[in-house]
Amino acid sequence: MQRRCDRNRKRSKRRAIFCPAHNCYLDSVSQKYPLFADRPGQLQQRGVNRRDALMLIANQTAVSINGEWLESFWCKECQETKWYHVKKEGDRAYEVRIAPQELWQQVHGVIQPLGNPSVSEFTRRHSRMLGFNGVKDFRFVV
């Protein structure tokens, strides 16, 4: 007869993602934001040869990068939440580092913090207004 503790061993284990500073477990506090490449140089940095990278970008405007994403984690030792660039290196091995600013341009599904660049400042300001005081911005000539 199989003991109960042997049956529970098939349960999935916690992801082994550790704080780079304290080497303690990090707790995820966001969803995974997958990365994509839209320039050949981004693919070449990940080991794709130049010719193949140029062909991929020519055929597809953006190529999904497997095994890499941005995710926010809480560290018990730091007592703060930080965004990390996570690379899956093996079956249960991950490389974690603080997410650099330029990676946010390669993330799918994230709203730009500064807003849509094609929207005017007037429209952006009025979209944040709660009341109907927007009439004060217009000057009527009589």
C-alpha positions in Angstrom: 0.0 0.0 0.0 1.3 3.5 -0.9 1.6 5.9 1.9 -0.1 9.3 1.7 3.1 11.4 1.7 4.3 9.4 -1.4 1.2 10.4 -3.3 1.6 14.1 -2.6 5.1 14.2 -4.1 3.6 14.6 -7.6 2.2 18.0 -6.7 3.9 20.9 -8.5 6.7 22.5 -6.6 7.3 26.2 -6.1 9.3 28.0 -8.7 12.9 28.3 -7.6 13.2 32.1 -8.1 15.5 33.7 -5.5 16.3 37.3 -4.6 19.7 38.2 -6.2 20.6 40.3 -3.0 19.5 38.0 -0.2 19.1 34.6 -1.8 15.6 34.1 -0.3 12.5 33.0 -2.2 10.7 35.7 -4.1 6.9 35.8 -4.1 5.2 36.8 -7.4 2.8 39.8 -7.1 2.0 40.2 -10.8 1.4 38.2 -14.0 4.1 37.3 -16.4 4.7 39.8 -19.2 6.3 38.0 -22.2 9.0 39.7 -24.2 9.2 40.0 -28.0 11.9 41.2 -30.4 11.2 43.7 -33.2 14.8 44.3 -34.3 17.3 41.8 -35.6 19.9 42.9 -32.9 17.6 41.8 -30.1 17.5 38.3 -31.6 21.2 38.2 -32.2 21.8 39.0 -28.5 19.9 35.7 -27.8 22.1 33.6 -30.1 20.2 33.8 -33.5 22.6 34.3 -36.4 22.4 37.6 -38.3 20.8 36.2 -41.5 18.1 34.3 -39.6 17.4 37.3 -37.4 16.9 39.5 -40.5 14.7 36.9 -42.2 12.5 36.5 -39.1 12.0 40.3 -38.6 11.3 40.7 -42.3 8.6 38.0 -42.3 7.1 38.9 -38.9 7.1 42.4 -37.4 7.6 41.0 -33.9 9.0 37.6 -32.7 8.0 36.2 -29.4 11.0 35.3 -27.2 10.5 32.0 -25.4 11.6 31.5 -21.8 11.9 35.3 -21.0 9.5 37.6 -19.3 9.1 40.5 -16.9 7.4 39.9 -13.5 7.1 41.7 -10.3 8.2 40.0 -7.0 8.0 40.7 -3.3 11.2 40.0 -1.2 10.7 39.4 2.5 14.2 40.7 3.3 14.1 43.8 1.2 10.5 44.5 2.2 9.7 45.8 -1.3 8.4 44.9 -4.6 10.7 45.1 -7.7 10.3 44.2 -11.4 12.7 41.5 -12.6 13.7 40.2 -16.0 13.4 36.4 -15.6 15.1 33.9 -18.0 14.2 30.2 -17.7 17.4 28.3 -18.1 16.4 24.7 -17.4 13.6 22.5 -16.1 13.5 24.4 -12.8 16.3 26.9 -13.1 15.9 30.6 -13.5 18.2 33.6 -14.0 16.8 36.7 -12.3 18.0 40.3 -12.6 16.4 43.7 -12.1 14.5 44.7 -15.2 16.3 47.4 -17.2 14.3 50.3 -18.6 14.9 49.4 -22.2 13.2 46.0 -21.8 9.8 47.7 -21.2 9.8 48.5 -24.9 9.8 44.8 -25.7 6.9 43.7 -23.4 3.5 42.7 -24.8 0.4 43.8 -22.9 1.7 46.7 -20.9 0.3 50.2 -20.9 2.9 52.8 -21.5 3.5 54.8 -18.3 3.6 58.1 -20.2 0.5 57.4 -22.2 0.0 57.0 -25.9 2.5 59.4 -27.7 0.0 60.1 -30.4 -2.5 61.6 -27.9 -2.3 65.4 -27.2 -1.6 66.8 -23.8 -5.0 68.4 -23.8 -6.8 65.1 -24.4 -4.7 63.3 -21.8 -5.4 66.0 -19.2 -9.2 66.0 -19.9 -9.4 62.2 -19.8 -8.1 62.3 -16.1 -10.7 65.0 -15.1 -13.4 63.7 -12.8 -16.0 66.5 -13.0 -17.3 68.6 -15.8 -15.1 71.6 -15.2 -13.5 71.1 -18.7 -15.5 74.1 -20.0 -13.2 76.4 -18.1 -10.4 75.6 -20.6 -12.4 77.1 -23.5 -12.6 80.8 -23.9 -15.7 82.1 -25.6 -15.4 85.3 -27.6 -18.5 87.4 -27.6 
